[in-house]
């Protein structure tokens, strides 16, 4: 027996097989069809399907008693594409924005409720904002996380933040889901986020969304720096919006 086999999770494998079973000509399946597809009993299939439904990967059609893939499945593919390509695509434009503005530039993608930093162009300024690549910060309290969250539906925000504990980092940090929803509506209306940091005192940031060709927000770019140097003015906002637009056009 292959030693690696003993470390495999059969439950995880079956969950993945269920997702893979949907495709051309099989947009919807009944529970019994899913059970046949992964060679288990209906009761066993129910446990896998129920878990996938609760986690947002399957949607149930109550009237027809069938299941179909939910939009969240797309995030798995987007996460791979984003982590692989976005930093390369954004690099030259992010560096140009740093040189033009004089402030540090970061690029991030959204992973559930976190903003994950995938690129950084550091400013030579002594009062530099420096967040390392690979950092995961709570999206609700960051400029890039906020503008990415603003592209999601209320239903998706509810799902992601169900039972979420909003930590207070500063006096200005958003403290509840309702407060977040109000802020996201305003961000969505503006098309950017410009704010004093809700993670640490003394820093300002301006962020804009990066879209793919379908209009899906696959990431965000920002400039950040000391509040005495980085004003939340129209000139800098337009710089960030232009950078985000140029990166989006390359997707």
Buried (B, 14 or more C-beta within 10 A) or exposed (E): EEEEEEEEEEEEEBBBBBBEBBEEEEEBBBBEBBBBBBEBEEEBBBEBBEBBBEEBBBBBEEEEEBBBBBEBBEBEEBBEBBBEBBBEBBBEBBBBBBEBBBBBBBBBBBBBBBBBBBBBBBBEBEBEBEBEEEBEBBBBBBBBBBBBBBBBEEEBBEBBBEEBEBEEBEEEBBEEBEEBBEBBEEBBEBEBBBBBBBBEEEBBBBBBBBBBEEEEBBBBBBBBBBBEEBBBEEEBBEBBBBBBBBBBEEB
